[in-house]
Every structure is written in structure tokens, then in C-alpha cells.
Amino acid sequence: MHVELFMNQKTNGNSYVVDDGKDCYIVDPGGFDMSSLLNYIDEKKFNLSGVLLTHGHYDHIIGLPEIMAYKDVPVYISEKDYDFLYDSSLSLTLWIDMDFKLSKEVKVIKLKEGDEIFGFKVLETPGHTHGGVCYYNEKEKILMSGDTIFKANYGRTDLPTGNSADMKKSIERLFELPGDTVAYPGHGGEVSIAQNKEYFEYLVKI
């Protein structure tokens, strides 16, 4: 399995293409222009099979209409963050003067703890939002961590449905994963769990 990073300049976030050499999924299409990511999929001749969302904030979902125009594929999101796709006050698109609502024609599949998709197990990691999830592939030692953990940092908890106590528990849970697991976050560079545990060893003053 391979993970390819695409940085979204205007939203200062990361989108990813995860592939097995044939099929691929997009993780968190949070850019206003997803053309470089879609061109990459075309160049590699991957079969786009779906979109995985770690949570529902605008800088992780704003590219969805462009993805759907490219190919009508299912969108996977936590059942607790489902409403973010249709409520601009939750997704924070109001912050960028948009009233974003995903088309009801898009097939959205709600996820919960323990569900599996494309080799990933869904880990519920609330704190940044109440429905935040990470996608964990134990065999490949890959964690798509969204805005739960970054390199030496974590997602803010003062936004709608955020909760600092939940965030602390989620971080502690992720730190129980094998140390050589690599986290691919929603912002910034990748980092191993072991490295992040060192950064957080004075842990975790939220």
C-alpha cells in the first residue's frame, strides 16, 4: 500500500491518495482545486473507489464536488459527523463565506468504531469533533490521523462539538499503537507514533 500526499495551499491542509497498485481511495479532499490529485490518479491509471473522511470540517471536504464530478463514488464519514456535510455552521464553511452542502445525490456511508474499508479499521477518536475518526491499517502500519494528532501537536478542541477531555483520551489511545506506525495527519508532515510519543512525553496539556 502506498500513500501519496497532496498539499492544499489555500486551506493549508493535506489530502492523500492511498492505493494498492490498482484501486485507490482519496482521504480528506480539502482543496479548492483537486486537479493535481486527480491527474495523479489518471496518470497511475488507478480505479478510484471512494473517499474517506476523517471528519467534517471544510478543509477536509471542500473538494468533494470536484471529486464527484470526476467520478461518482461513495463518501465514508463517521455517523456522528454526517451532519457536517450539510450544515455550514458545523463544517465551518461559513468562515470562508460559503454555504456548503453536499448534494443529496452523493452516496454517503456512515462509519462507526471497528468498521473496515480498504484494509483500514475505523478508530473513533473524538476531540477535534465528536465524530472524528482515524483509519488504521495494522499490517501496513499506516494511520490516517486527520486532525487528531499532528507532528508534535494535536487538533484544536474549541470548535463546535470539540471536547478536550475526549481529545486527551483519543491521543492516549493512538499512543498505544505500535511505535513504528506512521501517522499521516491532516496538516503538516508524517510522523511515527514513537516519535510523537517523545514529543508528547510531558503529555498532554490540553
C-alpha positions, 0 to 999 in steps of 0.5 A, spaced: 500 500 500 502 506 498 500 513 500 501 519 496 500 526 499 497 532 496 498 539 499 492 544 499 495 551 499 489 555 500 486 551 506 493 549 508 491 542 509 493 535 506 489 530 502 492 523 500 491 518 495 492 511 498 492 505 493 494 498 492 497 498 485 490 498 482 484 501 486 485 507 490 481 511 495 482 519 496 482 521 504 480 528 506 479 532 499 480 539 502 482 543 496 479 548 492 482 545 486 483 537 486 486 537 479 493 535 481 490 529 485 486 527 480 491 527 474 495 523 479 490 518 479 489 518 471 496 518 470 497 511 475 491 509 471 488 507 478 480 505 479 478 510 484 473 507 489 471 512 494 473 517 499 474 517 506 473 522 511 476 523 517 471 528 519 467 534 517 470 540 517 471 544 510 478 543 509 477 536 509 471 536 504 471 542 500 473 538 494 468 533 494 464 536 488 470 536 484 471 529 486 464 527 484 464 530 478 470 526 476 467 520 478 461 518 482 463 514 488 461 513 495 463 518 501 465 514 508 464 519 514 463 517 521 455 517 523 456 522 528 459 527 523 454 526 517 451 532 519 457 536 517 456 535 510 450 539 510 450 544 515 455 550 514 455 552 521 458 545 523 463 544 517 465 551 518 464 553 511 461 559 513 468 562 515 470 562 508 463 565 506 460 559 503 454 555 504 456 548 503 452 542 502 453 536 499 448 534 494 443 529 496 445 525 490 452 523 493 452 516 496 454 517 503 456 511 508 456 512 515 462 509 519 462 507 526 468 504 531 471 497 528 468 498 521 473 496 515 474 499 508 480 498 504 484 494 509 483 500 514 479 499 521 475 505 523 478 508 530 473 513 533 477 518 536 473 524 538 476 531 540 477 535 534 469 533 533 465 528 536 465 524 530 472 524 528 475 518 526 482 515 524 483 509 519 488 504 521 491 499 517 495 494 522 499 490 517 501 496 513 502 500 519 499 506 516 494 511 520 490 516 517 490 521 523 486 527 520 486 532 525 487 528 531 494 528 532 499 532 528 507 532 528 508 534 535 501 537 536 494 535 536 487 538 533 484 544 536 478 542 541 474 549 541 470 548 535 463 546 535 462 539 538 470 539 540 471 536 547 478 536 550 477 531 555 475 526 549 481 529 545 486 527 551 483 520 551 483 519 543 491 521 543 492 516 549 489 511 545 493 512 538 499 512 543 498 505 544 499 503 537 505 500 535 511 505 535 513 504 528 506 506 525 506 512 521 501 517 522 499 521 516 495 527 519 491 532 516 496 538 516 503 538 516 508 532 515 508 524 517 510 522 523 511 515 527 507 514 533 514 513 537 516 519 535 510 523 537 510 519 543 517 523 545 514 529 543 508 528 547 512 525 553 510 531 558 503 529 555 498 532 554 496 539 556 490 540 553 
